[in-house]
Amino acid sequence: MMNKKDLKLVAEGLIETFKFAGNEAIRICSEGLKIETKADGSPVSNGDLRVNELITKKISELTPNIPIVSEETVNIKIKNKAKIFWLIDPIDGTKEYIAGKEEYTLNAALVIDQVPIIGLVGVPKKNRLFYSYSPGESYLIENNKLKKNSCIKQQPKNKVVALSSSFKPSNRILNKLKEYNVSKIVKMSSSYKFCVIATGEYDIYAASERANEWDYAAGHAVAQNAGAIIKTLDDKPFLYGKEDYRNPSLLIKRSKNLND
């Protein structure tokens, strides 16, 4: 089993690769993307594949004996039974990436006993890189400065701002948010939502069953290690390592009391 020092070395060992991969994603997009459609109907670009190549190569060097599950190479017909494994989504928000928007992210997470411990989330167009490796150890690198993430509220007191992956959240989600006296809902894409809760910029995000484990795991680690509370909508633990990789519902809160 890896100790905290080992986890720190692995997480920090990926930082330069994430920076380079982010720059590569921007460069490839600026030169014109080559886009294909995957079997599930979702798009994939040569940018996704290049980032996947860079991240998986470095992870394989750092932890050669730990299996890697990547969105771009996974065979969902093979059931996942590993106790420790990597989850990679080279570009979460491929549609945003293709459209030249800013909220797409680069993601890698190390899952140990169903919980993401290491998490790296790169947001290249915003020049932000988040990483974490254990409880209380969640960080943001921005403009070459290192800041610790601790979920301290950045919004005005008594103003609770929620995030949504949709412009029109379902009644189920709206009813859940009403429980927390949410005053505003902001649409945001990708795993970036987890990260801006870790920084305290936003307070809460709720989602019905959607997406796959690789979409959430890295952001989950960043937020939870910063102090966020992450469960399902029915208050059950949010765990990883399911055989089909599908996510349950999600509720992530900056803290117990969202007003301060």
KOLVO-527830 format. One record per residue (C-alpha): residue number from 1; residue in three letters; x, y, z. Coordinates in Angstrom, 3 decimals. Each point is the difference from the previous one (the first is absolute). Layout:
BEGIN
+-----+------+----------+----------+----------+
: pos : code :     east :    north :       up :
+-----+------+----------+----------+----------+
: NUM :  ALA :        X :        Y :        Z :
...
+-----+------+----------+----------+----------+
This chain:
BEGIN
+-----+------+----------+----------+----------+
: pos : code :     east :    north :       up :
+-----+------+----------+----------+----------+
:   1 :  MET :    0.000 :    0.000 :    0.000 :
:   2 :  MET :    1.248 :    3.487 :   -0.840 :
:   3 :  ASN :    0.621 :    2.372 :    2.907 :
:   4 :  LYS :   -0.565 :    3.766 :   -0.027 :
:   5 :  LYS :    3.571 :    0.718 :   -1.111 :
:   6 :  ASP :   -0.379 :   -2.407 :   -2.943 :
:   7 :  LEU :   -3.311 :    1.564 :   -0.997 :
:   8 :  LYS :    1.513 :    3.494 :    0.126 :
:   9 :  LEU :    2.919 :   -1.035 :   -2.212 :
:  10 :  VAL :   -2.318 :   -1.547 :   -2.601 :
:  11 :  ALA :   -2.389 :    2.966 :   -0.065 :
:  12 :  GLU :    2.787 :    2.561 :   -0.258 :
:  13 :  GLY :    1.762 :   -2.192 :   -2.554 :
:  14 :  LEU :   -2.943 :    0.529 :   -2.350 :
:  15 :  ILE :   -0.149 :    3.795 :    0.206 :
:  16 :  GLU :    2.416 :    0.823 :   -2.827 :
:  17 :  THR :   -1.613 :   -2.617 :   -2.246 :
:  18 :  PHE :   -3.410 :    1.571 :    0.625 :
:  19 :  LYS :    1.356 :    3.454 :   -0.823 :
:  20 :  PHE :    1.556 :   -1.259 :   -3.228 :
:  21 :  ALA :   -3.099 :   -2.010 :   -0.937 :
:  22 :  GLY :   -2.151 :    3.091 :    0.547 :
:  23 :  ASN :    2.208 :    2.027 :   -2.313 :
:  24 :  GLU :   -0.173 :   -2.794 :   -2.556 :
:  25 :  ALA :   -3.814 :    0.008 :    0.191 :
:  26 :  ILE :   -0.051 :    3.728 :   -0.700 :
:  27 :  ARG :    2.514 :   -0.301 :   -2.851 :
:  28 :  ILE :   -1.812 :   -2.852 :   -1.727 :
:  29 :  CYS :   -3.334 :    1.804 :    0.278 :
:  30 :  SER :    1.471 :    3.175 :   -1.491 :
:  31 :  GLU :    1.399 :   -1.952 :   -2.939 :
:  32 :  GLY :   -3.360 :   -1.605 :   -0.779 :
:  33 :  LEU :   -1.399 :   -3.116 :    1.608 :
:  34 :  LYS :   -0.588 :   -3.356 :   -1.643 :
:  35 :  ILE :   -3.269 :   -1.290 :    1.429 :
:  36 :  GLU :   -1.457 :   -3.500 :   -0.049 :
:  37 :  THR :   -3.134 :   -1.520 :    1.544 :
:  38 :  LYS :    0.383 :   -2.810 :    2.520 :
:  39 :  ALA :   -2.243 :   -3.051 :    0.199 :
:  40 :  ASP :   -2.144 :    1.672 :    2.666 :
:  41 :  GLY :   -0.615 :    2.986 :   -2.266 :
:  42 :  SER :    2.238 :    2.412 :    1.890 :
:  43 :  PRO :    2.761 :    1.957 :   -1.748 :
:  44 :  VAL :    3.726 :   -0.591 :    0.410 :
:  45 :  SER :    2.760 :    2.159 :   -1.445 :
:  46 :  ASN :    3.690 :   -0.393 :   -0.671 :
:  47 :  GLY :    0.438 :    2.365 :    2.944 :
:  48 :  ASP :   -1.683 :   -2.511 :    2.334 :
:  49 :  LEU :    2.220 :   -2.771 :   -1.306 :
:  50 :  ARG :    3.228 :    2.004 :    0.308 :
:  51 :  VAL :   -0.782 :    1.008 :    3.593 :
:  52 :  ASN :   -0.921 :   -3.596 :    0.815 :
:  53 :  GLU :    3.324 :   -1.196 :   -1.414 :
:  54 :  LEU :    2.022 :    2.480 :    2.061 :
:  55 :  ILE :   -1.781 :   -0.595 :    3.303 :
:  56 :  THR :   -0.166 :   -3.795 :   -0.223 :
:  57 :  LYS :    3.686 :   -0.189 :   -0.955 :
:  58 :  LYS :    1.077 :    2.006 :    3.038 :
:  59 :  ILE :   -2.305 :   -1.883 :    2.367 :
:  60 :  SER :    1.370 :   -3.295 :   -1.302 :
:  61 :  GLU :    3.509 :    1.221 :    0.806 :
:  62 :  LEU :   -0.936 :    1.145 :    3.513 :
:  63 :  THR :   -2.185 :   -2.975 :    0.973 :
:  64 :  PRO :    0.769 :   -2.836 :   -2.449 :
:  65 :  ASN :   -1.937 :   -2.651 :    1.935 :
:  66 :  ILE :   -3.283 :    1.868 :    0.370 :
:  67 :  PRO :   -2.628 :   -0.486 :   -2.740 :
:  68 :  ILE :   -1.267 :    3.011 :   -1.958 :
:  69 :  VAL :   -3.608 :    0.455 :   -1.057 :
:  70 :  SER :   -0.315 :    2.776 :   -2.578 :
:  71 :  GLU :   -3.150 :    1.226 :   -1.692 :
:  72 :  GLU :    1.726 :   -0.221 :   -3.379 :
:  73 :  THR :    1.240 :   -3.596 :    0.302 :
:  74 :  VAL :   -2.318 :   -1.755 :    2.488 :
:  75 :  ASN :   -1.877 :   -3.140 :   -0.987 :
:  76 :  ILE :   -3.215 :    0.273 :    1.998 :
:  77 :  LYS :   -0.773 :   -3.662 :   -0.708 :
:  78 :  ILE :    2.904 :   -0.917 :    2.300 :
:  79 :  LYS :   -1.128 :    0.410 :    3.607 :
:  80 :  ASN :    2.197 :    2.067 :    2.296 :
:  81 :  LYS :    0.978 :   -1.994 :    3.104 :
:  82 :  ALA :    3.188 :    1.844 :    1.000 :
:  83 :  LYS :    0.403 :    1.358 :    3.550 :
:  84 :  ILE :    2.467 :    2.654 :   -1.110 :
:  85 :  PHE :   -0.086 :    1.535 :   -3.472 :
:  86 :  TRP :    0.286 :    3.248 :   -1.951 :
:  87 :  LEU :   -2.955 :    1.717 :   -1.648 :
:  88 :  ILE :    0.842 :    2.353 :   -2.856 :
:  89 :  ASP :   -2.173 :    2.324 :   -2.025 :
:  90 :  PRO :    2.525 :    1.764 :   -2.225 :
:  91 :  ILE :   -2.482 :    2.715 :   -0.941 :
:  92 :  ASP :   -3.237 :    0.305 :    1.939 :
:  93 :  GLY :   -2.253 :    2.297 :   -1.973 :
:  94 :  THR :    1.087 :   -1.030 :   -3.489 :
:  95 :  LYS :   -2.925 :    1.919 :   -1.527 :
:  96 :  GLU :    1.192 :    3.166 :    1.759 :
:  97 :  TYR :    3.545 :   -0.733 :   -1.137 :
:  98 :  ILE :   -1.094 :   -0.406 :   -3.617 :
:  99 :  ALA :   -1.993 :    3.249 :    0.237 :
: 100 :  GLY :    3.040 :    1.887 :    1.298 :
: 101 :  LYS :   -1.506 :    0.680 :    3.430 :
: 102 :  GLU :    1.924 :    0.211 :    3.268 :
: 103 :  GLU :   -1.542 :   -2.458 :    2.457 :
: 104 :  TYR :    1.380 :   -3.305 :   -1.289 :
: 105 :  THR :    2.359 :   -1.831 :    2.336 :
: 106 :  LEU :    2.779 :   -2.602 :    0.043 :
: 107 :  ASN :   -0.538 :   -2.650 :    2.678 :
: 108 :  ALA :    1.780 :   -2.816 :    1.808 :
: 109 :  ALA :   -0.889 :   -1.647 :    3.311 :
: 110 :  LEU :    1.442 :   -2.852 :    2.024 :
: 111 :  VAL :   -2.772 :   -2.015 :    1.645 :
: 112 :  ILE :    0.843 :   -2.080 :    3.071 :
: 113 :  ASP :   -2.685 :   -2.167 :    1.617 :
: 114 :  GLN :   -2.789 :    1.791 :   -1.899 :
: 115 :  VAL :    1.119 :    3.530 :    0.954 :
: 116 :  PRO :    1.931 :    2.405 :   -2.278 :
: 117 :  ILE :    3.088 :    1.074 :    1.953 :
: 118 :  ILE :    2.261 :    1.650 :   -2.568 :
: 119 :  GLY :   -1.702 :    2.400 :   -2.382 :
: 120 :  LEU :    1.358 :    2.334 :   -2.663 :
: 121 :  VAL :   -2.217 :    2.313 :   -2.024 :
: 122 :  GLY :    1.545 :    2.293 :   -2.584 :
: 123 :  VAL :   -1.989 :    2.935 :   -1.388 :
: 124 :  PRO :    2.426 :    1.235 :   -2.662 :
: 125 :  LYS :   -2.075 :    2.823 :   -1.480 :
: 126 :  LYS :   -0.394 :    1.498 :    3.470 :
: 127 :  ASN :    3.652 :   -0.630 :    0.909 :
: 128 :  ARG :   -1.036 :   -1.984 :    3.079 :
: 129 :  LEU :    1.276 :   -3.369 :    1.206 :
: 130 :  PHE :   -1.511 :   -1.727 :    3.029 :
: 131 :  TYR :    1.556 :   -2.963 :    1.791 :
: 132 :  SER :   -0.469 :   -1.942 :    3.226 :
: 133 :  TYR :    1.333 :   -3.134 :    1.623 :
: 134 :  SER :   -1.564 :   -0.435 :    3.464 :
: 135 :  PRO :   -2.483 :    1.652 :    2.374 :
: 136 :  GLY :    1.066 :    3.583 :    0.683 :
: 137 :  GLU :    2.393 :   -0.023 :   -2.964 :
: 138 :  SER :   -1.803 :    1.658 :   -2.916 :
: 139 :  TYR :    1.658 :    2.738 :   -2.033 :
: 140 :  LEU :   -0.410 :    2.413 :   -2.888 :
: 141 :  ILE :    2.862 :    1.178 :   -2.202 :
: 142 :  GLU :   -0.993 :    3.256 :   -1.677 :
: 143 :  ASN :    2.365 :    2.498 :   -1.657 :
: 144 :  ASN :    2.910 :   -2.039 :    1.405 :
: 145 :  LYS :   -1.265 :    0.541 :    3.549 :
: 146 :  LEU :   -0.994 :   -2.844 :    2.323 :
: 147 :  LYS :   -3.150 :    0.379 :    2.089 :
: 148 :  LYS :   -1.571 :   -2.479 :    2.409 :
: 149 :  ASN :   -3.645 :   -0.896 :   -0.599 :
: 150 :  SER :   -2.090 :   -0.047 :    3.178 :
: 151 :  CYS :   -3.606 :    0.653 :   -1.122 :
: 152 :  ILE :   -0.077 :    3.384 :    1.757 :
: 153 :  LYS :   -2.994 :    1.966 :   -1.269 :
: 154 :  GLN :    0.785 :    2.635 :   -2.646 :
: 155 :  GLN :   -3.593 :    1.063 :   -0.621 :
: 156 :  PRO :   -1.713 :    2.538 :    2.305 :
: 157 :  LYS :   -1.347 :   -1.479 :    3.228 :
: 158 :  ASN :   -3.587 :   -1.248 :   -0.163 :
: 159 :  LYS :    0.226 :   -0.257 :   -3.797 :
: 160 :  VAL :    0.095 :   -3.619 :   -1.159 :
: 161 :  VAL :    1.036 :   -0.470 :   -3.635 :
: 162 :  ALA :   -0.506 :   -3.390 :   -1.669 :
: 163 :  LEU :    1.489 :   -1.507 :   -3.126 :
: 164 :  SER :   -1.875 :   -1.948 :   -2.647 :
: 165 :  SER :    1.029 :   -1.945 :   -3.083 :
: 166 :  SER :   -3.244 :    1.099 :   -1.661 :
: 167 :  PHE :   -1.694 :    3.318 :   -0.728 :
: 168 :  LYS :   -3.258 :   -1.600 :    1.157 :
: 169 :  PRO :    0.576 :   -2.317 :    2.989 :
: 170 :  SER :   -2.646 :   -2.667 :    0.620 :
: 171 :  ASN :   -2.632 :    0.402 :    2.679 :
: 172 :  ARG :    1.836 :   -2.629 :    2.036 :
: 173 :  ILE :    3.128 :    2.157 :    0.038 :
: 174 :  LEU :   -1.865 :    3.269 :    0.555 :
: 175 :  ASN :   -1.822 :   -1.490 :    2.970 :
: 176 :  LYS :    3.274 :   -1.196 :    1.507 :
: 177 :  LEU :    1.588 :    3.433 :   -0.428 :
: 178 :  LYS :   -3.006 :    1.644 :    1.654 :
: 179 :  GLU :    0.906 :   -1.883 :    3.167 :
: 180 :  TYR :    3.142 :    2.133 :    0.156 :
: 181 :  ASN :   -1.653 :    3.352 :   -0.778 :
: 182 :  VAL :    1.957 :    0.416 :   -3.220 :
: 183 :  SER :   -0.229 :    3.565 :   -1.277 :
: 184 :  LYS :    1.620 :   -0.505 :   -3.417 :
: 185 :  ILE :    0.804 :   -2.844 :   -2.399 :
: 186 :  VAL :    2.948 :    0.259 :   -2.405 :
: 187 :  LYS :    0.455 :   -2.288 :   -3.027 :
: 188 :  MET :    3.467 :   -1.518 :   -0.183 :
: 189 :  SER :    1.556 :   -2.874 :   -1.932 :
: 190 :  SER :    2.441 :   -2.796 :    0.840 :
: 191 :  SER :    1.755 :   -0.974 :    3.223 :
: 192 :  TYR :    0.888 :    3.657 :    0.481 :
: 193 :  LYS :   -3.144 :    0.163 :    2.156 :
: 194 :  PHE :    1.639 :   -2.120 :    2.704 :
: 195 :  CYS :    3.087 :    2.185 :   -0.001 :
: 196 :  VAL :   -1.745 :    3.344 :    0.463 :
: 197 :  ILE :   -1.846 :   -1.462 :    2.968 :
: 198 :  ALA :    3.404 :   -1.028 :    1.406 :
: 199 :  THR :    1.169 :    3.624 :   -0.303 :
: 200 :  GLY :   -3.199 :    1.270 :    1.622 :
: 201 :  GLU :   -1.072 :    1.968 :   -3.083 :
: 202 :  TYR :   -3.292 :   -1.940 :   -0.123 :
: 203 :  ASP :   -1.980 :   -1.846 :    2.645 :
: 204 :  ILE :   -1.865 :   -3.029 :   -1.303 :
: 205 :  TYR :   -0.546 :   -2.252 :   -3.014 :
: 206 :  ALA :   -2.703 :   -2.635 :   -0.378 :
: 207 :  ALA :   -0.458 :   -2.439 :   -2.876 :
: 208 :  SER :   -2.174 :   -2.965 :   -0.853 :
: 209 :  GLU :    1.588 :   -3.233 :   -1.191 :
: 210 :  ARG :    2.245 :    0.976 :   -2.912 :
: 211 :  ALA :    3.421 :   -0.484 :   -1.571 :
: 212 :  ASN :    2.704 :   -2.480 :    0.983 :
: 213 :  GLU :    2.494 :   -0.354 :    2.808 :
: 214 :  TRP :    2.864 :    1.553 :   -1.971 :
: 215 :  ASP :   -2.057 :    3.198 :   -0.404 :
: 216 :  TYR :   -0.184 :    0.580 :    3.758 :
: 217 :  ALA :    2.884 :   -1.741 :    1.778 :
: 218 :  ALA :    2.796 :    2.586 :   -0.339 :
: 219 :  GLY :   -2.242 :    2.916 :    0.922 :
: 220 :  HIS :   -1.447 :   -2.058 :    2.841 :
: 221 :  ALA :    3.467 :   -0.455 :    1.503 :
: 222 :  VAL :    0.834 :    3.705 :   -0.353 :
: 223 :  ALA :   -3.240 :    1.083 :    1.692 :
: 224 :  GLN :   -0.231 :   -2.662 :    2.695 :
: 225 :  ASN :    3.634 :    0.438 :    1.025 :
: 226 :  ALA :   -0.720 :    3.742 :    0.313 :
: 227 :  GLY :   -2.826 :   -0.740 :    2.453 :
: 228 :  ALA :   -3.082 :   -0.290 :   -2.224 :
: 229 :  ILE :   -2.755 :   -2.468 :    0.877 :
: 230 :  ILE :   -0.801 :   -2.392 :   -2.850 :
: 231 :  LYS :   -2.839 :   -2.515 :    0.054 :
: 232 :  THR :   -2.864 :   -1.212 :   -2.158 :
: 233 :  LEU :   -3.314 :    1.881 :   -0.004 :
: 234 :  ASP :   -1.379 :   -2.574 :    2.439 :
: 235 :  ASP :    2.917 :    0.545 :    2.389 :
: 236 :  LYS :    1.980 :   -3.149 :   -0.808 :
: 237 :  PRO :    3.791 :   -0.128 :   -0.441 :
: 238 :  PHE :    1.129 :    0.841 :   -3.539 :
: 239 :  LEU :    2.299 :   -2.901 :   -0.877 :
: 240 :  TYR :    2.029 :   -1.091 :   -3.030 :
: 241 :  GLY :    0.960 :   -3.307 :   -1.554 :
: 242 :  LYS :   -3.415 :   -1.040 :   -1.272 :
: 243 :  GLU :    0.114 :   -2.681 :   -2.655 :
: 244 :  ASP :   -1.736 :    2.182 :   -2.601 :
: 245 :  TYR :    1.688 :    3.289 :    1.064 :
: 246 :  ARG :   -3.336 :    1.844 :    0.105 :
: 247 :  ASN :   -0.480 :    2.812 :    2.514 :
: 248 :  PRO :   -2.850 :    0.137 :    2.493 :
: 249 :  SER :   -1.642 :    3.317 :    0.884 :
: 250 :  LEU :    2.233 :    2.635 :    1.578 :
: 251 :  LEU :   -0.152 :    2.705 :    2.644 :
: 252 :  ILE :    3.149 :    1.984 :    0.736 :
: 253 :  LYS :   -0.048 :    2.699 :    2.665 :
: 254 :  ARG :    2.758 :    2.406 :    0.896 :
: 255 :  SER :   -0.750 :   -0.564 :    3.694 :
: 256 :  LYS :   -2.852 :   -0.911 :    2.346 :
: 257 :  ASN :   -1.025 :    3.648 :    0.319 :
: 258 :  LEU :   -0.035 :    1.629 :   -3.434 :
: 259 :  ASN :   -0.845 :    3.462 :    1.309 :
: 260 :  ASP :    3.436 :    0.713 :    1.436 :
+-----+------+----------+----------+----------+
